[in-house]
Structures are given as structure tokens and as C-alpha cells.
Amino acid sequence: METSLEKQPYESTKEYGGFWLRFAAYLIDSIIVGIPLAILSIVIFMIFFGTSEAFNMMISDPSYMEAEMTDAEAFAFMGSYFGALGVTVLVNLVVAVAYFAGLHASKWQGTVGKRLLGLKVTDLNGNRISFWRALGRYLAMAFLSGIFLIGYIIAAFTEKKQALHDLIASTIVVKK
């Protein structure tokens, strides 16, 4: 005996995740990833600036800020700053890729935020996506969709509620 769901093609049985539901999931994920990364970034900067003699002088002697820095002190300070910035950017990128691409490619098929709101990321046939497709999807989201938010806004106008990064990666977000 066939049920009505068995007669319908896969396309017609899907309910796509809309903009506001996906926005809420991203907000949850931003809190989950953002707070620990902010703390870690502060620690990285403290480690780098803790080794900088110029920074130690600024903290210990308030009048030091009014005096001119020597070239050596300026280079030491800038070296610490750019070193900390480089390490922080690298750590943030690795953690974000591991979280977003890793969880989208996992058996959960979505991040913690998507899972809490009953969403999952699939390919156009409803299958789990590979890590490489999830990585491409994340990079497209990070670099392209954020430009004037147009990459997200187009989700309101596509039939399958796909944002720009979904279109590029050939993925969809569906309700479970």
C-alpha cells in the first residue's frame, strides 16, 4: 500500500528554511562561537603584548605615553600587535571553518543553531554534503554573502529560499 508521501517526488515533500529562521540559527551560532573566540583573542593579545617591553612601560608609567617612542620601541610594539592580529585571525578562521563546515558535513547536517531550530543543510537531492562542499559554502558565505547582505536577501526571492552561498554550493536548507 502506497502512502501519499511515497507518490510525491522528493522536491514536493521539502519545507525550506526561511530567512528569519536561518537568521535566528546564525545568531545562536554566533553566540556559541563568538564568545569563546573573543576570550581566546583577548588571551592571544595579552600573551603577545605581555612580551612587548613598550607595552609594559605604557602600563607601568602613565607619563610614558606623553614621551616619544624610539624607533625600536615602536617596531617592538607594532610587531607585537601584528603578530597577535595574525595569530588571532588564523585561530578564528580555523575555528569558524571547523565549526560551520565541519558541522554542516557531519551527520547532524547543520550547526548547533540549525539543529536547535530544526533545520539541516542538504544537497539538492536531500543528501548530506561533503566537507569540501561545506567548506566552499562557508567561504562563499563569509566572503560573498556579507557584501551589502545581498547574498542573504536573495533568499527571499528564490523558489527554494536559497541564499547566494547556497546557490554557489548547490545546497538547500530544509526543515527536518
C-alpha positions, 0 to 999 in steps of 0.5 A: 500500500502506497502512502501519499508521501511515497507518490510525491517526488522528493522536491514536493515533500521539502519545507525550506528554511526561511530567512528569519529562521536561518537568521535566528540559527546564525545568531545562536551560532554566533553566540556559541562561537563568538564568545569563546573566540573573543576570550581566546583573542583577548588571551592571544593579545595579552600573551603577545603584548605581555612580551612587548617591553613598550607595552609594559612601560605604557602600563607601568608609567602613565607619563610614558605615553606623553614621551616619544617612542624610539624607533625600536620601541615602536617596531617592538610594539607594532610587531607585537600587535601584528603578530597577535592580529595574525595569530588571532585571525588564523585561530578564528578562521580555523575555528569558524571553518571547523565549526560551520563546515565541519558541522554542516558535513557531519551527520547532524547536517547543520550547526548547533543553531540549525539543529536547535531550530530544526533545520539541516543543510542538504544537497539538492537531492536531500543528501548530506554534503561533503566537507569540501562542499561545506567548506566552499559554502562557508567561504562563499558565505563569509566572503560573498554573502556579507557584501551589502547582505545581498547574498542573504536577501536573495533568499527571499526571492528564490523558489527554494529560499536559497541564499547566494552561498547556497546557490554557489554550493548547490545546497538547500536548507530544509526543515527536518 
